[in-house]
């Protein structure tokens, strides 16, 4: 298994995160919430996308669901015309 890709929230675009997940990499996102810093692990097992937070495990059955989760939680940077 490849080493996890470790990034800060907003460092990569949603497409970059999803590309890493499709390649079989876990993406560990450092994010700030509720006054603290936390790590969230994003992964894909070939069928289901997972978003493992300090408090819960979210599952998404398709890429569209994972894309929405990444955007809603602020894990990716906002995409611009250059992206």
Secondary structure as UniProt FT lines:
FT   STRAND          5..8
FT   TURN            9..10
FT   HELIX           14..22
FT   TURN            23..24
FT   STRAND          27..33
FT   TURN            34..35
FT   STRAND          36..44
FT   STRAND          49..52
FT   STRAND          57..60
FT   HELIX           63..73
FT   TURN            81..82
//
